[in-house]
């Protein structure tokens, strides 16, 4: 695997995330083997999302929920031998009709030999997330959407 290509694909996924382009994000994923993990979900979100279709199901409403998503890449670490890229970001979201939310995130991207993402782990500070969700309680559609997908695994 070309290390520059892995970094470019990781940055591409982040840029698609930022643009709310869930179809583009999905295009970086390996088909059925792709897994998206949120280990700190704590019941707020699914812990694991399996496959491209599960990922689509989880992200399809993002454009109608988020007015703005800014992800500033702070650091990129490449482990070429393991086919792994770690990206540290600062995130600022603006939820429609609710307001801003800020946090820090770390994404760990793992690629197969074809250069497709097989595993994405998204780590974030759960305290600002919980505070944000309490604030977002006034936004019923967001809360309903999160509750509808808050099983431990989406396939």
Steps between C-alpha positions, in 0.01 A plus 500: 500500500617849414531697825417832332186341357388385847546850640314652203213254546482578871493872425238437231277318748539791747418756227192301396397482869542875524294558184226269629552296183398163638510335154864607456583375851337169413711475180818471709365196687562138407170330420363258761817482708499869597444577867452847652558505876422759766641347819391794717141495371372407849152439363483845340581352159554148370829345613552323168366557150559213259530525122441779252123478530508516878723806472258658250208431734684673786612807302218556249331775707817700570436761226161582651636513858830687470521855372878490514771245570857628539776247557844651540772241451751552780728200447539197272698193602571225246582138582572377149582143603163457670307690230380738769462879516412696814348846454447738790242774439320787664132495416239771502148414396201725468178309546209660315268691734717410803846650477870415519675199644878463538714200578825324413507178302749235408433279201690176449476382139596144403527407133500173309751420223268658243515830689141486625407575861423186695488660843440857615510573872378842610600608850366818656464647845163368624447783752446782245296255293266425791468872580430569133233232483329648803503836324378331180203357691304795366564367150255209494592367154868471597412322823258268318762422235763420763264285703391311189862405431617452859527126494841359573548389138352618173530268199 
